[in-house]
Each structure stands twice: as structure tokens, then as C-alpha cells.
Amino acid sequence: MRLDVVTIFPEYLEPLDVSLVGKARARGRLDVHVHDLRAWTYDRHHTVDDTPYGGGPGMVMMTEPWGEALDTVLADGYEAGSHEPALIVPTPSGRPFTQELAVELSERPWLVFTPARYEGIDRRVFDEYATRMPVYEVSIGDYVLAGGEAAVLVITEAVARLLPGVLGNAESHRDDSFAPGTMANLLEGPVYTKPPRWRAREIPEVLLSGHHGKIARWRRDEALKRTTAFRPDLIERCDPKAFDKKDRETLSALGWVPDPEGERYGRFWRRVDDVEE
Ligand SMILES: C[S@@+](CC[C@H](N)C(=O)[O-])C[C@H]1O[C@@H](n2cnc3c(N)ncnc32)[C@H](O)[C@@H]1O
């Protein structure tokens, strides 16, 4: 996979050299190119922003440097044999970045990131490139960062670990929290390693039992407990077909019941003590 990142802070992307993403690069799974947007400015101050039309606070990144930068980056990539680019636009007003989207992006051969600063980039840039390639406007969460570089690191790491040959154990990401392909999107429960006793703290006995069925059941119950505690919204939306009899017993013990009334709103479960609307 080829990655291009155009930014006014190339040094912010240095973490792409370390750990998993660094290894993916070293193994030839990822071909990363970071570009300084200011290379496509021609005035003494290397200006990339201007005041917003319509007034208001902050500055907006200008069409010209972005247009020239993207034209050059795309031409270079095509010349090097890359194909089917997709533009990834980090923005708090984008669609939420999810594991499902990470999987979708990991199947693409070439991602071009446009992390912005200030109030973002003049809209016409995205309208222009949307005529030539898919444009994904992506938010990494409901908060506002000063710039999109941290979002690029987040998205790249989530995508890179899904590429074949990057994780030591190909099974690792199948059990992840949010792993797509299961009807129930549950958070992963706690994990333990040696020693079996640390500061008088034991590990759950079942994990030493060697009994695969019981271990799987324990893990599933812990996932249900954690999801009901931290992400009740995920339980509410779970397809009832995703749960077996034991799951239902655990959910019931945790105070959750099916919600036939809520089904038409895509809410299949509710807490017993939730007041009916
Ligand atoms: C200060 S923010 C601009 C915020 C803009 N006024 C808004 O509310 O949409 C500058 C840049 O940081 C990046 N950014 C900030 N928060 C983000 C988030 N939650 N997800 C992805 N990118 C984000 C985007 O590239 C954004 O254009």
C-alpha cells in the first residue's frame, strides 16, 4: 500500500518510522511519502492560508498550494505504478472512523491524506478531487484537534495492522474489539499473562483450566460485562440473533432485556430499569 501525506508539519509524521508502522515500511508492506505543503508556495512567507469568505474567526487553507501539491503527488504516484488513489480528509465534521472503515481502507492500494490546520481547507479542493477519486472525510472522535496530523497517525496505525504480513499473528485482529464480521460488536474483555500471581493478585482460575469451552464462555461474559458498562449503545444495537442462550442469561443478570418496542428504531435491547418512553 502507498501512503502520501501532505502537511505543513512533516516532522509531526516521524512516528510513522517506529513500531508497527515502521516495521510495515521496513517489510515493504507500506510505502510512505510525507510532503511539505509549503514546497508549493511561492511568496516570501510561504503562505498557505487566508481569511474566510463571509467573515468569522480563524483562517482557511488556500486552494492553490493544495491543488498543486495534490496534482504533483498524484502524478508521482501514478508514474511510480500506483493506482486507484483515495483521498483521506481528516476533519471533525467527517464520518466517524471505525474498525469497519479501517478494514475498507486497508483494502485500497493508495491513500492520500490531507491533514489541515486552522479552520480547514477551502471546500473546492475536495469537490475538485472528488471528480477523480473517492474522498473519505473522516473524524477520529467528537473533539477538535489543532491539526489533522494526529488523525493521520491514528488512521494509519489502525489500517497498517490489518495489512497482510504486518502483525506477527494473523489471528490477532480477528478477536479485536469492534472486529467486523460478527453480528455482536462487543468490547474485548481483560487479558492476563505470566506470572499467575502478582502482588497477591491471582488471575481468573478458568484461564488455567485448559478447558477451551469454559474459557471461551468466560471471555464472552467478560466482553458482555465490559460492553454493557462502557458502551451500552453497542448492546442496544446488537442483533438478537447474535446472542445465544448463555449470552441472554448473562445479559439478563446484567439487567438487560430485549426491547420489542425499540426494534423499529434499531434498538433491540434496553436496561430493565430504563423508564419506558
Ligand atoms: C482546528 S481544526 C478545524 C476545526 C473546524 N473549525 C471544525 O470545527 O470542523 C483543524 C484541523 O484539525 C483536524 N482535526 C481536528 N479535529 C479532528 C478530528 N476529531 N478528527 C479528524 N481530524 C481532526 C482537521 O484536519 C481540521 O481541519
The ligand as an SDF file (V2000), in Angstrom:
LIG
                    3D

 27 29  0  0  0  0  0  0  0  0999 V2000
   -8.8890   23.3130   14.4050 C   0  0  0  0  0  0  0  0  0  0  0  0
   -9.3960   22.0120   13.3650 S   0  0  0  0  0  0  0  0  0  0  0  0
  -10.6930   22.7690   12.4070 C   0  0  0  0  0  0  0  0  0  0  0  0
  -11.9810   22.6530   13.0770 C   0  0  0  0  0  0  0  0  0  0  0  0
  -13.1360   23.2080   12.2590 C   0  0  0  0  0  0  0  0  0  0  0  0
  -13.3980   24.5520   12.6420 N   0  0  0  0  0  0  0  0  0  0  0  0
  -14.3830   22.3810   12.5540 C   0  0  0  0  0  0  0  0  0  0  0  0
  -14.9970   22.5450   13.5790 O   0  0  0  0  0  0  0  0  0  0  0  0
  -14.6710   21.4900   11.7250 O   0  0  0  0  0  0  0  0  0  0  0  0
   -8.0670   21.8920   12.2150 C   0  0  0  0  0  0  0  0  0  0  0  0
   -7.8880   20.5540   11.5550 C   0  0  0  0  0  0  0  0  0  0  0  0
   -7.5940   19.5660   12.5230 O   0  0  0  0  0  0  0  0  0  0  0  0
   -8.0440   18.2980   12.0570 C   0  0  0  0  0  0  0  0  0  0  0  0
   -8.9500   17.7300   13.0650 N   0  0  0  0  0  0  0  0  0  0  0  0
   -9.3720   18.3410   14.1960 C   0  0  0  0  0  0  0  0  0  0  0  0
  -10.1610   17.5370   14.9100 N   0  0  0  0  0  0  0  0  0  0  0  0
  -10.2760   16.3870   14.2270 C   0  0  0  0  0  0  0  0  0  0  0  0
  -10.9710   15.1660   14.4530 C   0  0  0  0  0  0  0  0  0  0  0  0
  -11.7540   14.9820   15.5160 N   0  0  0  0  0  0  0  0  0  0  0  0
  -10.8460   14.1800   13.5430 N   0  0  0  0  0  0  0  0  0  0  0  0
  -10.0750   14.3440   12.4440 C   0  0  0  0  0  0  0  0  0  0  0  0
   -9.3770   15.4850   12.1810 N   0  0  0  0  0  0  0  0  0  0  0  0
   -9.4810   16.4920   13.0530 C   0  0  0  0  0  0  0  0  0  0  0  0
   -8.7040   18.5380   10.7000 C   0  0  0  0  0  0  0  0  0  0  0  0
   -7.7440   18.3150    9.6920 O   0  0  0  0  0  0  0  0  0  0  0  0
   -9.0760   20.0100   10.8090 C   0  0  0  0  0  0  0  0  0  0  0  0
   -9.2510   20.5980    9.5500 O   0  0  0  0  0  0  0  0  0  0  0  0
  1  2  1  0
  2  3  1  0
  2 10  1  0
  3  4  1  0
  4  5  1  0
  5  6  1  0
  5  7  1  0
  7  8  2  0
  7  9  1  0
 10 11  1  0
 11 12  1  0
 11 26  1  0
 12 13  1  0
 13 14  1  0
 13 24  1  0
 14 15  1  0
 14 23  1  0
 15 16  2  0
 16 17  1  0
 17 18  1  0
 17 23  2  0
 18 19  1  0
 18 20  2  0
 20 21  1  0
 21 22  2  0
 22 23  1  0
 24 25  1  0
 24 26  1  0
 26 27  1  0
M  CHG  2   2   1   9  -1
M  END
$$$$
